[in-house]
Amino acid sequence: MKKIILKSLFVCSLTLSLNSCSDALDIIPDGRLTLEEVFANPEYVPAYFSTAFDHIPYKMSWYYWFDNLPSALSDESWSCDDVEGTGAINAYKGQGSARENIFETLYNDSFDNGYWNKYWKSIRIINVFLQNIPTAAVDSEENRQRWTAEAHVLRAYYYLQLVKWYGALPIVKEPFPDELDYSTLKKNTAVECLKFIVEDCEEALKYEELPWRIVNGSEYRRLSRSIAAAIISQASLYAASTLYSDGENHWEYAYQKNKESFNNLIANGYELYTTMQTDEYPNAYGEYFAQNASGGANPVDKETIWGSIKDNHKMWWVWGMPIQSNYRAGDVPSQELVDAYDMLETGKPVLKLNKPYLDETHLEPNYYEDSGYNPDKPYEGRDPRFYATVIYNGAHIMVGNTESVIQTYSGGNCELRDNDRRYTRTGYYMNKYRNWHAFSGMSGEDGKWKYYRLGEVYLNLAEAALEVGYINEAMQLVNTIRHRAGFDPSVDVSASSKEEARLIVRHERQVEFAFEEHRFFDARRWTRNDEDIENEKFCTGMRAERSGRQVKYERFIVGSDGSTPSKLSYKAKWHFLPIPIGESSSLEDLTGDKWQNYGW
């Protein structure tokens, strides 16, 4: 029985149930085809391959109950659905097991969940496809080559998601035969898995039939060589990181792979989004995330490498504010994130990067001298990305065609409350991706998720460069990102040591990638598997108190009185998700090895 359970994870039936896979394959009266019949028909082959795309995650607000859970569990935000007793609050309380956790449990088909089963299922489909496509009946040799290349990219993507969520895995390149002895199945190391991901993408890059950019609107689901390059960039960086490297030094490997990916993307027309198309947003960074990637051979947006096809929920009812008659506030920025935005005029950080707080609870900020920050006017003169990402007390926003001022103080129109999902817990609301003209009477489409963008490759290369000692190169890449944000070259950052450069690059990733899931995975890959993720232990906010025309600000701990952590998900076991209990038990019984992840 346990062998049957295990096979259900890695192996699809040799006959294909059409009704359960895809309407595109529901093509014969009895609803079933053998694989031989599928690959003998040039119409069925692409239909079969299309099912491998079914489990590409939607990300952003498509985790359980529209929470961006990786953001909510990181130190950049807090979920205002805590009062509902569902979602992130369970992790905050330390709840979750290999039987049920907020990322794996199937609550509703609308939400992303069940990654372990979904991703392995898609990998199985791809392995079957790659085994059969060389001799399959196809309508053209060009399509045979292009589909083969896309299959390698897609398998690499699914494997990368599995490694990020679960760590070390077995590398499975071919369909398992019926007679496989599952007792011989072994985990590969995380580094081996990540290098396999890179190899899969490099194989795809060999195919000239795979384009660098998708220019036809009807092919919006198709993959490209630029996506392969972006996956190589991220996978090689992870391979060299503390969590995955097995104590070995893989930074030269990460640098070479990132350098090549960066150069290939630049050579094929990818560039940072710097030219604004409207005057509705204060800077190009804000406009970039509020819009959707455009198509064509010469698109306005040349930064997005792979954008989501899934419509995000309208901010006015999901992520909005009370003055927009919102349904919920969603995940709201933390004071830790707000503290990370530098001062625009001086280019200096508000807090010292090596020790931003003098106490464990983050109530005693360790201010950087001469930064220009004024605690009495905490939101003046900050990095322009702050205004594109965070809505704060005194911020001006458009509600339809009317400008309104946000009031988070007691009695204000968006006051801080701890008992209502529509109101902030931290004193802030999220601005990134938001259509700035949307309100309850006028739904506006917000910016879609961006799986990969050139800005990430810049900072991936910067991190790898500094770790191999190319500090000046790393700082040049960081400063290019900061110039797009609005910093003048006269306040460019520099570093005299690898340690200082590391702090700068990590700091830059924190602000550039806010609400893009990177912070969650960065904090984990920078620490050991058995090490607590200390930066997530306490979450703070900023309380505004108004007296007459004067407003005073006071930091406070969110979700705790200070005697207990705000988020118990800071514990070491939250580096990875648990492998579902049925699968880990079967694997351990069959192989005699421990498969379950640390702490679960």
DOTITOR-255405 format. One record per residue (C-alpha): x, y, z; residue in three letters. Coordinates in nm, 2 decimals. Layout:
R   east  north     up residu
R      X      Y      Z    ala
...
This chain:
R   east  north     up residu
R   0.00   0.00   0.00    met
R   0.28   0.24   0.09    lys
R   0.44   0.18  -0.25    lys
R   0.12   0.26  -0.42    ile
R   0.09   0.59  -0.23    ile
R   0.45   0.68  -0.32    leu
R   0.39   0.60  -0.69    lys
R   0.10   0.83  -0.69    ser
R   0.33   1.12  -0.61    leu
R   0.59   1.06  -0.88    phe
R   0.41   0.86  -1.15    val
R   0.10   0.94  -1.35    cys
R  -0.09   0.64  -1.49    ser
R   0.03   0.52  -1.83    leu
R  -0.33   0.59  -1.95    thr
R  -0.44   0.95  -1.95    leu
R  -0.77   1.04  -1.79    ser
R  -0.88   1.32  -2.01    leu
R  -1.15   1.46  -1.80    asn
R  -0.92   1.50  -1.50    ser
R  -0.64   1.67  -1.69    cys
R  -0.75   1.91  -1.96    ser
R  -1.05   2.00  -2.18    asp
R  -0.80   2.03  -2.46    ala
R  -0.75   1.65  -2.45    leu
R  -1.11   1.55  -2.41    asp
R  -1.12   1.43  -2.77    ile
R  -1.25   1.08  -2.79    ile
R  -1.59   0.93  -2.67    pro
R  -1.45   0.71  -2.40    asp
R  -1.24   0.99  -2.25    gly
R  -0.92   0.79  -2.23    arg
R  -0.60   0.76  -2.45    leu
R  -0.28   0.56  -2.41    thr
R   0.04   0.76  -2.42    leu
R   0.13   0.58  -2.74    glu
R  -0.19   0.72  -2.90    glu
R  -0.12   1.07  -2.77    val
R   0.23   1.09  -2.91    phe
R   0.12   0.94  -3.24    ala
R  -0.12   1.22  -3.31    asn
R   0.02   1.57  -3.40    pro
R  -0.29   1.74  -3.25    glu
R  -0.27   1.55  -2.92    tyr
R   0.11   1.61  -2.86    val
R   0.08   1.99  -2.79    pro
R  -0.24   1.93  -2.59    ala
R  -0.06   1.68  -2.37    tyr
R   0.23   1.92  -2.32    phe
R  -0.01   2.21  -2.23    ser
R  -0.12   2.02  -1.92    thr
R   0.24   2.07  -1.78    ala
R   0.16   2.44  -1.75    phe
R  -0.14   2.39  -1.53    asp
R   0.05   2.42  -1.20    his
R   0.24   2.74  -1.26    ile
R   0.16   2.93  -0.93    pro
R  -0.02   3.26  -0.94    tyr
R   0.17   3.41  -0.65    lys
R   0.10   3.75  -0.48    met
R  -0.25   3.75  -0.34    ser
R  -0.34   3.40  -0.45    trp
R  -0.21   3.22  -0.14    tyr
R  -0.47   3.12   0.12    tyr
R  -0.75   3.38   0.14    trp
R  -0.57   3.63  -0.08    phe
R  -0.27   3.67   0.15    asp
R   0.08   3.71   0.02    asn
R   0.19   3.46   0.27    leu
R   0.57   3.47   0.21    pro
R   0.55   3.85   0.27    ser
R   0.33   3.81   0.57    ala
R   0.57   3.56   0.73    leu
R   0.88   3.77   0.65    ser
R   0.97   4.08   0.84    asp
R   0.83   4.31   0.57    glu
R   0.46   4.29   0.66    ser
R   0.18   4.17   0.89    trp
R  -0.15   4.01   0.79    ser
R  -0.46   4.20   0.90    cys
R  -0.65   3.88   0.86    asp
R  -0.51   3.78   1.20    asp
R  -0.86   3.86   1.35    val
R  -1.02   3.60   1.12    glu
R  -0.81   3.32   1.28    gly
R  -0.70   3.19   0.94    thr
R  -0.39   3.21   0.72    gly
R  -0.07   3.37   0.84    ala
R  -0.19   3.40   1.20    ile
R  -0.16   3.02   1.24    asn
R   0.21   3.04   1.15    ala
R   0.25   3.35   1.38    tyr
R   0.12   3.12   1.66    lys
R   0.36   2.84   1.56    gly
R   0.08   2.62   1.43    gln
R   0.14   2.39   1.14    gly
R   0.25   2.04   1.09    ser
R   0.33   1.79   0.82    ala
R  -0.04   1.70   0.82    arg
R  -0.16   2.05   0.77    glu
R   0.01   2.39   0.71    asn
R  -0.11   2.71   0.55    ile
R   0.08   2.65   0.22    phe
R  -0.02   2.29   0.16    glu
R  -0.38   2.26   0.27    thr
R  -0.64   2.26   0.00    leu
R  -0.89   2.52   0.12    tyr
R  -1.03   2.62  -0.21    asn
R  -0.94   2.57  -0.57    asp
R  -0.90   2.95  -0.61    ser
R  -0.59   2.95  -0.40    phe
R  -0.24   2.82  -0.46    asp
R  -0.16   2.52  -0.24    asn
R  -0.04   2.16  -0.24    gly
R   0.29   2.24  -0.40    tyr
R   0.45   1.90  -0.33    trp
R   0.19   1.70  -0.53    asn
R   0.13   1.96  -0.80    lys
R   0.49   2.03  -0.89    tyr
R   0.58   1.66  -0.89    trp
R   0.28   1.59  -1.11    lys
R   0.39   1.85  -1.36    ser
R   0.75   1.72  -1.36    ile
R   0.62   1.37  -1.43    arg
R   0.43   1.51  -1.73    ile
R   0.74   1.69  -1.86    ile
R   0.96   1.38  -1.82    asn
R   0.71   1.17  -2.02    val
R   0.70   1.44  -2.28    phe
R   1.08   1.47  -2.31    leu
R   1.10   1.09  -2.34    gln
R   0.85   1.08  -2.62    asn
R   0.90   1.40  -2.81    ile
R   1.20   1.29  -3.02    pro
R   0.99   1.04  -3.21    thr
R   0.64   1.20  -3.16    ala
R   0.42   1.30  -3.45    ala
R   0.44   1.68  -3.48    val
R   0.32   1.93  -3.73    asp
R   0.67   2.08  -3.78    ser
R   1.03   2.02  -3.67    glu
R   1.05   2.37  -3.55    glu
R   0.77   2.30  -3.30    asn
R   0.94   1.98  -3.19    arg
R   1.26   2.18  -3.11    gln
R   1.08   2.47  -2.94    arg
R   0.86   2.25  -2.73    trp
R   1.16   2.05  -2.62    thr
R   1.34   2.36  -2.51    ala
R   1.03   2.49  -2.33    glu
R   0.99   2.16  -2.15    ala
R   1.35   2.19  -2.01    his
R   1.27   2.55  -1.89    val
R   0.94   2.45  -1.73    leu
R   1.09   2.15  -1.55    arg
R   1.37   2.37  -1.42    ala
R   1.11   2.62  -1.29    tyr
R   0.91   2.36  -1.11    tyr
R   1.23   2.21  -0.96    tyr
R   1.34   2.55  -0.84    leu
R   1.01   2.60  -0.66    gln
R   1.04   2.26  -0.50    leu
R   1.39   2.33  -0.38    val
R   1.29   2.67  -0.24    lys
R   1.00   2.53  -0.05    trp
R   1.14   2.19   0.05    tyr
R   1.51   2.18   0.01    gly
R   1.71   1.88  -0.11    ala
R   1.52   1.64  -0.34    leu
R   1.58   1.34  -0.57    pro
R   1.66   1.44  -0.92    ile
R   1.42   1.27  -1.15    val
R   1.50   1.31  -1.52    lys
R   1.29   1.03  -1.67    glu
R   0.95   0.86  -1.59    pro
R   0.98   0.60  -1.32    phe
R   0.94   0.25  -1.47    pro
R   0.67   0.02  -1.31    asp
R   0.94  -0.21  -1.18    glu
R   1.14   0.06  -1.00    leu
R   1.27  -0.05  -0.66    asp
R   1.17   0.26  -0.46    tyr
R   1.39   0.15  -0.17    ser
R   1.69   0.27  -0.38    thr
R   1.55   0.63  -0.41    leu
R   1.78   0.88  -0.26    lys
R   1.78   1.26  -0.21    lys
R   2.03   1.46  -0.40    asn
R   2.19   1.75  -0.22    thr
R   2.03   2.09  -0.26    ala
R   2.34   2.20  -0.46    val
R   2.31   1.91  -0.70    glu
R   1.94   2.00  -0.75    cys
R   2.02   2.36  -0.81    leu
R   2.30   2.28  -1.06    lys
R   2.06   2.04  -1.24    phe
R   1.82   2.33  -1.27    ile
R   2.09   2.54  -1.43    val
R   2.18   2.25  -1.66    glu
R   1.82   2.22  -1.77    asp
R   1.80   2.58  -1.86    cys
R   2.14   2.57  -2.04    glu
R   2.01   2.29  -2.25    glu
R   1.71   2.50  -2.34    ala
R   1.94   2.79  -2.44    leu
R   2.09   2.57  -2.71    lys
R   1.77   2.58  -2.92    tyr
R   1.75   2.87  -3.16    glu
R   1.38   2.79  -3.20    glu
R   1.32   2.92  -2.84    leu
R   1.29   3.30  -2.87    pro
R   1.45   3.55  -2.63    trp
R   1.12   3.75  -2.60    arg
R   0.76   3.65  -2.66    ile
R   0.63   3.90  -2.92    val
R   0.30   3.74  -3.02    asn
R   0.01   3.81  -2.79    gly
R  -0.14   3.47  -2.87    ser
R   0.17   3.31  -2.72    glu
R   0.15   3.47  -2.38    tyr
R   0.18   3.14  -2.20    arg
R   0.50   3.04  -2.39    arg
R   0.84   3.03  -2.24    leu
R   1.16   3.19  -2.36    ser
R   1.54   3.19  -2.34    arg
R   1.52   3.50  -2.12    ser
R   1.32   3.30  -1.86    ile
R   1.58   3.03  -1.87    ala
R   1.85   3.29  -1.81    ala
R   1.66   3.44  -1.51    ala
R   1.62   3.09  -1.36    ile
R   1.99   3.03  -1.40    ile
R   2.06   3.36  -1.22    ser
R   1.85   3.27  -0.92    gln
R   1.93   2.90  -0.90    ala
R   2.30   2.95  -0.91    ser
R   2.28   3.23  -0.65    leu
R   2.09   3.00  -0.42    tyr
R   2.34   2.72  -0.48    ala
R   2.61   2.94  -0.33    ala
R   2.40   3.06  -0.03    ser
R   2.44   2.94   0.32    thr
R   2.13   2.73   0.34    leu
R   2.20   2.53   0.03    tyr
R   2.57   2.52  -0.02    ser
R   2.65   2.23   0.22    asp
R   2.94   2.45   0.36    gly
R   3.11   2.45   0.02    glu
R   3.22   2.76  -0.17    asn
R   3.02   2.79  -0.49    his
R   3.04   3.17  -0.53    trp
R   3.26   3.16  -0.84    glu
R   3.01   2.93  -1.00    tyr
R   2.73   3.17  -0.90    ala
R   2.92   3.47  -1.03    tyr
R   3.00   3.31  -1.37    gln
R   2.64   3.19  -1.43    lys
R   2.50   3.53  -1.32    asn
R   2.74   3.72  -1.54    lys
R   2.65   3.52  -1.84    glu
R   2.28   3.55  -1.78    ser
R   2.31   3.93  -1.72    phe
R   2.51   3.98  -2.04    asn
R   2.27   3.76  -2.24    asn
R   1.96   3.96  -2.12    leu
R   2.12   4.30  -2.19    ile
R   2.24   4.18  -2.53    ala
R   1.88   4.08  -2.62    asn
R   1.71   4.41  -2.53    gly
R   1.62   4.38  -2.16    tyr
R   1.67   4.70  -1.96    glu
R   1.54   4.86  -1.64    leu
R   1.21   5.04  -1.67    tyr
R   1.32   5.41  -1.64    thr
R   1.09   5.61  -1.87    thr
R   0.75   5.70  -1.73    met
R   0.45   5.68  -1.96    gln
R   0.21   5.90  -1.75    thr
R   0.23   6.16  -1.47    asp
R   0.00   5.96  -1.24    glu
R   0.29   5.81  -1.04    tyr
R   0.58   5.98  -0.86    pro
R   0.85   5.77  -1.02    asn
R   0.92   5.50  -1.28    ala
R   0.95   5.23  -1.01    tyr
R   0.59   5.30  -0.89    gly
R   0.45   5.31  -1.24    glu
R   0.63   4.99  -1.34    tyr
R   0.46   4.78  -1.07    phe
R   0.12   4.94  -1.12    ala
R   0.10   4.85  -1.49    gln
R   0.12   4.52  -1.68    asn
R   0.39   4.40  -1.91    ala
R   0.32   4.50  -2.27    ser
R   0.40   4.27  -2.56    gly
R   0.54   4.32  -2.90    gly
R   0.89   4.32  -3.04    ala
R   0.97   4.66  -2.89    asn
R   0.76   4.69  -2.57    pro
R   0.74   4.98  -2.34    val
R   0.83   4.75  -2.05    asp
R   1.16   4.59  -2.13    lys
R   1.23   4.49  -1.77    glu
R   0.98   4.21  -1.72    thr
R   1.12   3.88  -1.82    ile
R   0.82   3.67  -1.72    trp
R   0.49   3.82  -1.61    gly
R   0.18   3.65  -1.47    ser
R  -0.12   3.58  -1.69    ile
R  -0.35   3.58  -1.38    lys
R  -0.55   3.89  -1.30    asp
R  -0.48   4.02  -0.95    asn
R  -0.77   4.11  -0.73    his
R  -0.87   4.47  -0.75    lys
R  -0.70   4.67  -0.47    met
R  -1.01   4.87  -0.39    trp
R  -1.18   4.57  -0.23    trp
R  -0.89   4.34  -0.13    val
R  -0.58   4.55  -0.06    trp
R  -0.74   4.88  -0.03    gly
R  -0.80   5.12   0.26    met
R  -1.12   5.20   0.46    pro
R  -1.18   5.53   0.27    ile
R  -1.20   5.31  -0.04    gln
R  -1.47   5.10   0.11    ser
R  -1.23   4.81   0.12    asn
R  -1.31   4.45   0.21    tyr
R  -0.98   4.40   0.38    arg
R  -0.64   4.56   0.43    ala
R  -0.44   4.25   0.35    gly
R  -0.07   4.24   0.43    asp
R   0.05   4.58   0.56    val
R   0.41   4.70   0.57    pro
R   0.60   4.66   0.89    ser
R   0.81   4.93   1.06    gln
R   1.11   4.72   0.98    glu
R   1.04   4.76   0.61    leu
R   0.98   5.13   0.65    val
R   1.31   5.17   0.84    asp
R   1.49   5.02   0.55    ala
R   1.43   5.31   0.30    tyr
R   1.73   5.55   0.29    asp
R   1.72   5.92   0.29    met
R   1.71   6.06  -0.07    leu
R   1.93   6.37  -0.03    glu
R   2.22   6.20   0.16    thr
R   2.18   5.85   0.02    gly
R   2.24   5.72   0.37    lys
R   2.04   5.46   0.56    pro
R   1.82   5.56   0.85    val
R   1.96   5.28   1.07    leu
R   2.30   5.13   1.09    lys
R   2.31   4.83   0.86    leu
R   2.53   4.61   1.08    asn
R   2.30   4.65   1.38    lys
R   1.97   4.83   1.30    pro
R   1.82   4.79   1.65    tyr
R   1.97   4.81   2.00    leu
R   1.71   4.57   2.14    asp
R   1.56   4.24   2.04    glu
R   1.21   4.39   2.01    thr
R   1.31   4.66   1.76    his
R   1.18   4.94   1.97    leu
R   1.52   5.11   2.00    glu
R   1.64   5.20   1.66    pro
R   2.02   5.24   1.61    asn
R   2.02   5.56   1.40    tyr
R   2.28   5.63   1.14    tyr
R   2.46   5.96   1.21    glu
R   2.40   6.24   0.96    asp
R   2.15   6.06   0.75    ser
R   1.91   6.35   0.76    gly
R   1.63   6.15   0.92    tyr
R   1.40   6.33   1.15    asn
R   1.20   6.10   1.39    pro
R   0.94   6.38   1.43    asp
R   0.89   6.38   1.05    lys
R   0.96   6.02   0.97    pro
R   0.82   6.01   0.62    tyr
R   0.99   6.32   0.47    glu
R   1.28   6.29   0.22    gly
R   1.29   5.91   0.19    arg
R   1.39   5.68  -0.10    asp
R   1.12   5.73  -0.37    pro
R   1.05   5.36  -0.36    arg
R   0.91   5.41  -0.02    phe
R   0.63   5.63  -0.16    tyr
R   0.57   5.38  -0.43    ala
R   0.54   5.09  -0.18    thr
R   0.40   5.23   0.15    val
R   0.09   5.44   0.23    ile
R   0.15   5.62   0.56    tyr
R  -0.01   5.88   0.79    asn
R  -0.04   6.20   0.59    gly
R   0.00   6.04   0.25    ala
R  -0.21   6.18  -0.03    his
R  -0.39   5.92  -0.24    ile
R  -0.65   5.94  -0.52    met
R  -0.99   5.79  -0.45    val
R  -1.13   5.80  -0.80    gly
R  -1.07   6.16  -0.91    asn
R  -1.06   6.30  -0.56    thr
R  -0.74   6.34  -0.36    glu
R  -0.76   6.23   0.00    ser
R  -0.52   6.24   0.29    val
R  -0.46   5.92   0.49    ile
R  -0.51   5.95   0.87    gln
R  -0.39   5.65   1.07    thr
R  -0.42   5.82   1.41    tyr
R  -0.71   5.74   1.65    ser
R  -1.03   5.86   1.49    gly
R  -0.87   5.90   1.15    gly
R  -1.02   5.78   0.83    asn
R  -0.78   5.48   0.81    cys
R  -0.70   5.45   1.18    glu
R  -0.49   5.18   1.33    leu
R  -0.71   4.90   1.48    arg
R  -0.64   4.56   1.61    asp
R  -0.99   4.41   1.57    asn
R  -1.09   4.47   1.21    asp
R  -0.95   4.32   0.90    arg
R  -1.01   4.64   0.70    arg
R  -0.78   4.85   0.91    tyr
R  -0.40   4.84   0.94    thr
R  -0.22   4.68   1.23    arg
R   0.11   4.86   1.18    thr
R   0.01   5.21   1.08    gly
R   0.07   5.15   0.71    tyr
R  -0.10   5.02   0.40    tyr
R   0.05   4.86   0.09    met
R   0.09   5.07  -0.22    asn
R   0.29   4.86  -0.45    lys
R   0.10   4.72  -0.75    tyr
R  -0.20   4.94  -0.67    arg
R  -0.40   5.12  -0.94    asn
R  -0.39   5.47  -0.79    trp
R  -0.73   5.56  -0.93    his
R  -0.92   5.26  -0.81    ala
R  -1.20   5.29  -0.56    phe
R  -1.52   5.10  -0.47    ser
R  -1.72   5.25  -0.75    gly
R  -1.45   5.21  -1.01    met
R  -1.25   4.89  -1.03    ser
R  -0.91   4.94  -1.18    gly
R  -0.68   4.65  -1.28    glu
R  -0.37   4.65  -1.07    asp
R  -0.03   4.54  -1.18    gly
R   0.02   4.17  -1.23    lys
R   0.28   3.96  -1.07    trp
R   0.63   3.95  -1.22    lys
R   0.80   3.61  -1.18    tyr
R   1.13   3.74  -1.30    tyr
R   1.25   4.09  -1.40    arg
R   1.59   4.24  -1.49    leu
R   1.61   4.42  -1.16    gly
R   1.65   4.09  -0.98    glu
R   1.93   3.98  -1.21    val
R   2.12   4.30  -1.14    tyr
R   2.11   4.23  -0.77    leu
R   2.18   3.86  -0.80    asn
R   2.49   3.94  -0.99    leu
R   2.58   4.21  -0.74    ala
R   2.56   3.96  -0.46    glu
R   2.77   3.70  -0.64    ala
R   3.02   3.96  -0.74    ala
R   3.09   4.08  -0.39    leu
R   3.13   3.73  -0.26    glu
R   3.41   3.66  -0.50    val
R   3.57   3.99  -0.42    gly
R   3.45   4.21  -0.71    tyr
R   3.33   4.48  -0.48    ile
R   3.34   4.77  -0.72    asn
R   3.14   4.58  -0.98    glu
R   2.88   4.49  -0.71    ala
R   2.85   4.85  -0.61    met
R   2.81   4.97  -0.97    gln
R   2.52   4.73  -1.01    leu
R   2.36   4.85  -0.69    val
R   2.40   5.21  -0.78    asn
R   2.24   5.15  -1.12    thr
R   1.93   5.02  -0.94    ile
R   1.94   5.32  -0.70    arg
R   1.97   5.56  -0.99    his
R   1.64   5.42  -1.14    arg
R   1.49   5.47  -0.79    ala
R   1.58   5.84  -0.80    gly
R   1.91   5.87  -0.61    phe
R   2.16   6.11  -0.76    asp
R   2.51   5.97  -0.85    pro
R   2.66   6.21  -0.61    ser
R   2.53   5.99  -0.32    val
R   2.64   5.66  -0.47    asp
R   2.71   5.38  -0.22    val
R   3.06   5.23  -0.19    ser
R   3.22   4.96   0.02    ala
R   3.57   4.90   0.14    ser
R   3.53   4.54   0.25    ser
R   3.33   4.23   0.16    lys
R   3.14   4.25   0.48    glu
R   3.03   4.61   0.42    glu
R   2.94   4.53   0.06    ala
R   2.73   4.23   0.18    arg
R   2.53   4.46   0.41    leu
R   2.47   4.71   0.13    ile
R   2.35   4.45  -0.12    val
R   2.12   4.28   0.13    arg
R   1.98   4.61   0.23    his
R   1.92   4.70  -0.13    glu
R   1.74   4.37  -0.20    arg
R   1.51   4.44   0.10    gln
R   1.38   4.77  -0.04    val
R   1.39   4.69  -0.42    glu
R   1.21   4.36  -0.38    phe
R   0.95   4.45  -0.12    ala
R   0.64   4.23  -0.15    phe
R   0.80   4.03  -0.43    glu
R   0.86   3.72  -0.21    glu
R   1.24   3.76  -0.21    his
R   1.27   3.88   0.15    arg
R   1.11   3.55   0.27    phe
R   1.35   3.33   0.08    phe
R   1.65   3.56   0.12    asp
R   1.63   3.56   0.50    ala
R   1.62   3.18   0.49    arg
R   1.90   3.12   0.24    arg
R   2.13   3.36   0.43    trp
R   2.10   3.14   0.75    thr
R   2.17   2.78   0.84    arg
R   1.90   2.52   0.84    asn
R   1.92   2.49   1.22    asp
R   1.94   2.86   1.29    glu
R   1.64   3.08   1.39    asp
R   1.55   3.35   1.15    ile
R   1.59   3.63   1.41    glu
R   1.49   3.93   1.19    asn
R   1.14   3.79   1.18    glu
R   1.10   3.73   1.56    lys
R   0.94   4.07   1.64    phe
R   0.73   4.29   1.41    cys
R   0.67   4.65   1.49    thr
R   0.45   4.94   1.37    gly
R   0.42   5.31   1.41    met
R   0.14   5.46   1.61    arg
R   0.04   5.82   1.52    ala
R  -0.13   6.03   1.79    glu
R  -0.28   6.36   1.70    arg
R  -0.31   6.66   1.94    ser
R  -0.45   6.97   1.77    gly
R  -0.24   7.00   1.46    arg
R   0.05   6.82   1.60    gln
R   0.12   6.45   1.53    val
R   0.35   6.24   1.74    lys
R   0.48   5.90   1.65    tyr
R   0.56   5.60   1.87    glu
R   0.69   5.26   1.78    arg
R   0.51   4.96   1.92    phe
R   0.52   4.58   1.89    ile
R   0.26   4.41   1.67    val
R   0.10   4.09   1.79    gly
R   0.27   4.07   2.12    ser
R   0.33   4.26   2.45    asp
R   0.70   4.19   2.41    gly
R   0.72   3.88   2.63    ser
R   0.66   3.65   2.34    thr
R   0.76   3.67   1.97    pro
R   0.53   3.84   1.72    ser
R   0.58   3.55   1.48    lys
R   0.68   3.20   1.59    leu
R   0.74   3.13   1.23    ser
R   1.09   3.27   1.29    tyr
R   1.19   2.93   1.43    lys
R   1.44   2.74   1.24    ala
R   1.20   2.47   1.11    lys
R   1.03   2.74   0.89    trp
R   1.33   2.74   0.66    his
R   1.14   2.48   0.46    phe
R   0.79   2.34   0.45    leu
R   0.73   1.99   0.58    pro
R   0.69   1.72   0.32    ile
R   0.33   1.59   0.35    pro
R   0.32   1.33   0.62    ile
R   0.20   1.05   0.40    gly
R   0.48   1.09   0.15    glu
R   0.76   1.14   0.41    ser
R   0.64   0.83   0.60    ser
R   0.63   0.61   0.29    ser
R   0.97   0.73   0.17    leu
R   1.13   0.67   0.51    glu
R   0.98   0.33   0.54    asp
R   1.09   0.23   0.19    leu
R   1.44   0.38   0.19    thr
R   1.54   0.37   0.56    gly
R   1.65   0.73   0.53    asp
R   1.51   1.04   0.69    lys
R   1.31   1.25   0.44    trp
R   1.12   1.49   0.66    gln
R   1.26   1.84   0.69    asn
R   1.43   1.97   1.00    tyr
R   1.20   2.04   1.29    gly
R   0.88   1.89   1.14    trp
